[in-house]
Amino acid sequence: MQEVLNQLKELSNNLYWTWNNDFIAIMEEINRDFWKWSSKNPVKFFEAIDRQYLFDIIEKRNLRYRIHNLYRDYRKYLTSKETYFEKKFYKTDKPEICYLSAEYGLAKSLKFYSGGLGTLSGDHLKSASDLGIPLVAVGLAYSHGYFRQIIGDDNRQTELFEQSDFNSMPMRLVLDEEYRPVKITIDLPGRKLHAQIWQLNVGRVKLFLLDTFVDENTVDDKRITDILYGGDVEKRILQEILLGIGGMRVLDVLGLEPKAFHINEGHSAFLVFERIKNKMSREKLKYKEARELCYYSNIFTTHTPVPAGIDIFPRWMTEKYFGEYAAEELNIDFGALFSEGSNLYGQSAGDNFNMAYLAINNSHFINGVSKLHGEISRKMWKLPETRSQIDSITNGVHTKTYLSWVSEKIYSKNFGKDWIDVENIWQKISELPDEELWNLRNQNRKKLVEFVRERIIDKEILLHENDSKVAEAKKLLDENALTIGFARRFATYKRGTLILSDIERLQRILEDSGRKVQLIFSGKAHPKDEGGKSYISEILKFARTNGFKKNIVFLDNYDMEVAKRLVSGCDVWLNNPRRPLEASGTSGMKTIANGGLNFSILDGWWVEGFAEDTGWKIQSLENEEGYSDGQVNEFESKSLYDSLEKEIIPMFYERNEAGIPVNWIKKIRGSISKLAPVFNTGRMVKEYHKKFYSKVK
Ligand SMILES: *Cc1c(COP(=O)(O)O)cnc(C)c1O
C-alpha cells in the first residue's frame, strides 16, 4: 500500500495530472467532497487525507490496478526516447530555449494566471513537454495570484485575494546542498531585492517561479510578487525587472545555458539588457557588439493589437531603476538605454519607455498570434525593410487539458487508450456514427447542467439560503436544450452584453417553447475595469429577472475548471469581440474536440478557422468606415440574432426519425476534422520550433 501512496504522491507533484482525466477521476472516486475541499489540488489532498481511510477506499473500489497503470504511463511519458524532438533532431538533456511569461495557467489551484495569455503559456509548456522540446520556463510565483470573484446581491463583482500556501501545492522550493533556498538578488535604488525560486514540473518541462516573500526584503519588496497585474505602475516595473533581469539570474544560479529566449508578451523584455550585460562581461565585448549578437537569439511574441494594451513606464521611473545599470553594467549613458524603449525606427514613445519597442528593437524573430493579428501588427509597427519582419504563428490549445472525461472515454472506447497518437485521429473521430457523436454531445451537455446546478446549490447552502432556493437551483437549465456559452475575461472589447442588445428579440428566441435555448455566461473583469464590471452587472440583472431565471445563468469565478466544463458542455461557443481587437482568442478552440461548435465574429483565429462546414460567422462592420460604436453593435447584434433564428436554432432542432439532428452532426464532423488537427499547441509549438527556435545557433 505504501507503494501506491508513493506513486500517487509522485503523480501529484507533476502537472502531468492536469491533462490526465483518469487521475482526476480517481481523485473523485477516492472522495469527491474531499477533492472539492482541496480545491482540486492533489498535493493538499494527500497531505490531509486519513491514511487508513485512503487505503480502505483504494481496496474497496479496486483502484490499485488503475493507479498502477496510470503511474506506469506517467513514467513512460517522462522517460520516452520516442519524442517528436528526439526522433527528428537529436538527444539532449539541457534546455536550449528559455520561455518567459508574466502568467501561466496550468491548473485551477495554481492561481498564476488571469486569462488567455496565461492558459496559452501553460499550454505552450505542456506541448513542449509532449514533443520533447528542450525548453525551460520562467515566471513569477504570485502569493495571492489573481482574485476570486464574488457576486453580491447587488449584481456587482467584488474581488477576494486569497493567499496560496505554496508548501501544499505541486511546487517545491529550489534548495542548495545545505538545504537553504537558492536566491537571486537585484540591485534596486538604496537596497537589494532578494527572491527565492520555486520549481514546478510540467511533464518533462521545468518552470521556475520567482518569489520575493523572503526575510531579507522590506515589507514593500516582499509584496512585489503578491498580486498578478495589481498595484500601480511602479509595482509593475518592479515585477517586470524581477521577471526579465531576475529571470536571467535564475538561469545563472541554476547553471542553465539556453541559447534562445522567448519573450512571451512585453512583460519580460528587460531580459535583453541582462543578456547584453552577460555577453559583454563573459566575452569581453562592447555594448554594440553584444547587443547585435543577442538580437539574433531573442524571440518576441506580441499579443495585443491595441497600443493601449502595452506596458509603458515614464522616463523618470525608468531612469530611477536603470540609470546606474546603464552606466555601470552596460557602459552606456542612460539616454542610449532609454531610446531602446522610446524609439522604434523613428516612431517615438515620447517620454515613455515602451516594452514592446524594447522587445522589437532587440528581437530578430517577432510574431503575432493569428494571420490577421500579424497583418495588424505589421501596420502598427512599420519596420524598415532592412530588418526581419513581423511573422505570425496562430495560437492553439493543449487539447487534452480541455477534453472532458466524457469525450475522452468515447474516444478511447473507439480508438484505444492511446487514441490521441493514432494517425489521422481527428478524421477518424469525425467519421464516428451519428449516434455516437450525438451521444457525445448529450452526455457532455448533461454533465455541464449537473455541474452548474451543483455549483449554485453549493453556494446557496454556503449562504444558508432557504430550501426553496436550493429546490430552484435543482431545476435550472435543461439537459436537452440548445446550450450557448460565453465565457472569457470581461474586457469591454469582447462585448459580453452584445447578445442583450435587443432584449425583446432575445426574449422571443429564448421563450420559443418548442425549441429551448439556454445561455451560460462566466468571466471576471479586471478590478479596475469599471466598464467590464458594468457588463457583468447587466448580465446578472437580466439573468436574475424572473422570466429568465431558468435559462440564463452567470457562473461566478471563471477559472480553468469552469472553462473546461463550459467548453465541453456547450453546443455553441459564442465569441463577439470588436474586430480586429481579438488578437487570436483560444477558448473557442477548446470546444472543438468536445464536439462544440463556434459562432463568432471573423476575428483572430476564426478568420482562419471559419468555413461553411465548420461553424458560423457573425457579420462585422469594418472600423475604417467611420461607424459609431452604437452602429457597429447594432449591425453585428442583428447578424447574431439572424443567424440564431434562421440557421442555428432550426438546425439543432431538425431531427430525423431517430431523434438525431443530422445536419448539426455534419457541422461537428467538419469542425473536428478540419479544426482539431490545426488549432492545437502541438502544431503551434512545432511551428515556433521550425521558424524560430531551430534557427538560433
Ligand atoms: C481559454 C481561457 C481564456 C481565454 O479565452 P478567450 O475567449 O480566448 O479570451 C480565459 N480564461 C480562461 C480560464 C481560459 O481557460
PDBQT file of the ligand as one rigid body, heavy atoms in Angstrom, charges set to zero:
ROOT
HETATM    1  C1  LIG A 701      -9.061  29.786 -22.549  1.00  0.00    +0.000 C 
HETATM    2  C2  LIG A 701      -9.283  30.678 -21.414  1.00  0.00    +0.000 A 
HETATM    3  C3  LIG A 701      -9.334  32.061 -21.601  1.00  0.00    +0.000 A 
HETATM    4  C4  LIG A 701      -9.203  32.701 -22.964  1.00  0.00    +0.000 C 
HETATM    5  O1  LIG A 701     -10.473  32.921 -23.527  1.00  0.00    +0.000 OA
HETATM    6  P1  LIG A 701     -10.672  33.806 -24.838  1.00  0.00    +0.000 P 
HETATM    7  O2  LIG A 701     -12.070  33.575 -25.260  1.00  0.00    +0.000 OA
HETATM    8  O3  LIG A 701      -9.685  33.329 -25.836  1.00  0.00    +0.000 OA
HETATM    9  O4  LIG A 701     -10.429  35.197 -24.437  1.00  0.00    +0.000 OA
HETATM   10  C5  LIG A 701      -9.527  32.866 -20.489  1.00  0.00    +0.000 A 
HETATM   11  N1  LIG A 701      -9.677  32.341 -19.266  1.00  0.00    +0.000 NA
HETATM   12  C6  LIG A 701      -9.647  31.011 -19.049  1.00  0.00    +0.000 A 
HETATM   13  C7  LIG A 701      -9.820  30.499 -17.662  1.00  0.00    +0.000 C 
HETATM   14  C8  LIG A 701      -9.449  30.140 -20.110  1.00  0.00    +0.000 A 
HETATM   15  O5  LIG A 701      -9.408  28.817 -19.889  1.00  0.00    +0.000 OA
ENDROOT
TORSDOF 0
